[in-house]
Amino acid sequence: MRRLRMGMIGGGPGSFIGPVHRLAAELDREIELVAGAFSSDAARSREAGVSYGIDKARAYPSLDAMFAAEAERDDAIDFVSIVSPNHHHLPAARAALVAGVPVMTDKPLTGDLDEAGELAALVAGAGLPFGVTYTYSGYPLVREARERVAGGELGTIRKVVVEYPQGWLAGEANGKQAEWRLDPARAGLGGCIGDIGVHAFHLAEFITGETVSEIFADLGSVVPGRVLDDDCSILMRFANGARGVLLASQIEVGELNGLRIRVYGDRAGLLWKQEEPNSLLVQHIDGRAELVRAGTAQLGPAAASRTRTPGGHPEGYLEAFANLYRDFAAQLRGESAPLLPGIEAGVRGMTFIATAVAASRGRAGWVPLAA
């Protein structure tokens, strides 16, 4: 099979996530970055094209230029990856879908919930593959956890605790990455909740298979002068009656990327940590504790099929990201990819963000979270 040809939207000079998408997409040799509209500034787009090592003629000055030129090529792009700030997700995805090009987009889906609804309608009308990079759903042991919960190993889910602490915005925010994430014109409705809180929310529903039905949200802008939240505490009630807690913060000094989740049922509980991603702890009600390790015979099909190395050879963030691109490549080739987050997961995340922000601002207490 030939390699699928990827175009990138965003990811210009100074981007963190653009190179990550490129490395992840190309890891399994199924995809190749060949084109992009990397910046709204033509010179910076060309500069990015040079850094990515693509044909300089395919580093385009705008979306319109890229889609028009690529439509005339025999080796046109097969899909685009959107890695620009949140406010640009909808116009970029709209342009791609109108041009008949499938889309993989970074999270959160859009800048606000109305835009998410508009994009969902566009995706439905286009009938094209569409993926959202909720990266942590790509980790093999996250998929193992999901499979074990679905298989009944934990029994009825009673309690979910998911935490995502970071400390990089605890003081003065400097640099391109901080600037746009703290700017409501570019980040959208939420700060911390849109950047990392939505990852924690998606992980809670992805692993448990349960739907959050109500939330009690307390979002704060802790560092003086900030408009968007940088600290989030959210209580959750699940449709099956389980209770949950979601903590996400970017002002916890000393924390790096400490995403972790605990899920407790009436038969067993489990613990997974993003900073130790190759281990999953399952504790049974009879006192047995099982340490599940990546790359071993302990894994079920969902995890084993997305593990590349033998046990003891750690896989991490890039490999998890690559698993989402591997899923998307399968979808583009007409195969099934049931664990790839799609437009529904994207809209679900935006529903969570919008509901939490409004409820916290209004001190509304417990509020329903629309399905």
Secondary structure, DSSP 8 states (H G I E B T S, - for coil): ---EEEEEES--TT-SHHHHHHHHHHTTSSEEEEEEE--SSHHHHHHHHHHHT--GGGB-SSHHHHHHHHHT-TT--SEEEE-S-GGGHHHHHHHHHHTT--EEE-SSSSSSHHHHHHHHHHHHHHT--EEE--GGGGSHHHHHHHHHHHTTTT-SEEEEEEEEE--TTSS---SHHHHHHT-HHHH-S-SHIIIIIHHHHHHHHHHH---EEEEEEEEE--STT-SS-SEEEEEEEETTS-EEEEEEES--TT--S--EEEEEESSEEEEEETTEEEEEEEEETTS-EEEEETTSTT--HHHHTT--S-TTS---HHHHHHHHHHHHHHHHTT---TTS--HHHHHHHHHHHHHHHHHHHTT--EEE---
